Amino acid sequence: MLTTEELAQVCVVLVRARNPVNIGAAARAMHDFGFGRLRVVNQYPPPLEMARSAVDASEVIAHAVAFPNVAEAVADCTLVVGTTEVGERDLQHELLALSEAAVRMRAELRRGDGWTGRVAVLFGSEKTGLSNQELSHCDWLLTVPMHEHAGLRHASMNLGQAVAVCLYELVRDAPNDHLLDAPKAAEPAHAAGLERLTILLGEVLEQTEYARRHPANRDSEAHVRRLVRRMRLDAADLTVWMGILRQVLWKLGGNDEK
Amino acid sequence: MLTTEELAQVCVVLVRARNPVNIGAAARAMHDFGFGRLRVVNQYPPPLEMARSAVDASEVIAHAVAFPNVAEAVADCTLVVGTTEVGERDLQHELLALSEAAVRMRAELRRGDGWTGRVAVLFGSEKTGLSNQELSHCDWLLTVPMHEHAGLRHASMNLGQAVAVCLYELVRDAPNDHLLDAPKAAEPAHAAGLERLTILLGEVLEQTEYARRHPANRDSEAHVRRLVRRMRLDAADLTVWMGILRQVLWKLGGNDEK
């Protein structure tokens, strides 16, 4: 994950976005992944106030800054990255897949020698992407690898989805494990408990005549044990299954369990 | 990247999606990353025809299938994964970050040995996510790690963006995949079979009065379903357990199984 300081050094720059809903969607993705610096480049003031559809992104939208051109929007950045579809046009730039691009962008944010790198990621308009003129402001380009559909012109990603995927990759690095919780840590069943369950299940098979109907090979106990082991029980579920089988035996009347 | 065959074995299941635009956005992300199997679970027929806003996703939408409930939507799947927000509710399931989850899902798609794993990824409604009842159909859950905003309720991702990010991660190259255990050779049980076992076990709990002695919470069926799912049965063991439970019911005399 990126630190708060690193997150604050990333600018998402939407160039000629046409649809306010997409600006809102981009802001929402930024909020989700902890980014806050949204810049919008439009010749005419963009309808930012119409972009407030974004749930929980109002702070991102509120702090969004409009610029009249790309040069001014990226002026304070130390690395400018353009996004593009593969095959979109003759590329004059180095082109990286998103995952490699993210490594480089994180490196830029972490250079630290007493100063801080600031990274701009440019997204073009929904219809035409970034123009060659706009791309010329970029150090290099990234692309989100997509599926090639035979015989079909290459699809472009939805703008909000492209922003979400790019920002996800940027923070993806080491997932913060502390967010993930306990069930994983469930205490496994011990062999002794599994053995008790094996014996109980064996009794159930005897008393229900299952064992007689499914003629056991010589190692039928081993069969039952392997069946139990393959359940991969944790300690809590072992207790549940013990209870169920005891209850079955009690109901069958062949056992003095209460 | 996944092969064409592997891509075809992934089902994106939208449960109670309310907004046709989001169904369209999910379909578009599926198209972008090469997936085609969209399933929509709604009590009433969903407005699929309203979801055609999705550019270039018309083929995905055209082949989308509507189901009345989660059980039927995942019946032919060997691995069922739910998506959730961290902290959304008390989790009964193992929870993995998306990147780890993708490794496991790819492993399921690549088990091979003459049969094919099929993976369902469930996304809940925009407002409420997946209910506990719906989650009980899942083997485990994944979450997209998001930023924790101090003092703010946790944002949920936009549905179309969540689908895009999850599918991106699934097709993203993961150098760590080779670290996974050699896949188990056994053919896994399908969800439809696990559902039959859930019902049988529920009958056993009823007839042995286990259910009465262990006062069930409201979602006792979901409890039983999760217990069954945690067994991680392969197809052969599923058959064995079905046989055992049928025999128990037969012996209890409350069932007309032979």
Interface residues (C-beta under 8 A of the other chain):
Chain A: M1 L7 A25 R28 A29 H31 D32 F33 G34 V55 D56 A57 S99 V144 P145 M146 H147 H149 L152 A155 S156 M157 N158 G160 Q161 A164 V165 Y168 E169 V171 R172 P175 N176 D177 L179 L180 D181 P183 K184 L201 V204 L205 Q207 T208 E209 Y210 R213 H214 L227 R230 M231 R232 L233 D234 D237 V240 G243 I244 Q247 V248 W250 K251 L252
Chain B: M1 L7 A25 R28 A29 H31 D32 F33 G34 V55 D56 V86 L91 Q92 H93 E94 L95 L96 A97 L98 S99 E100 T143 V144 P145 M146 H147 E148 H149 L152 A155 S156 M157 N158 G160 Q161 A164 V165 Y168 E169 V171 R172 D173 L201 V204 L205 Q207 T208 E209 Y210 R213 H214 L227 R230 M231 R232 L233 D234 D237 V240 G243 I244 Q247 V248 W250 K251 L252
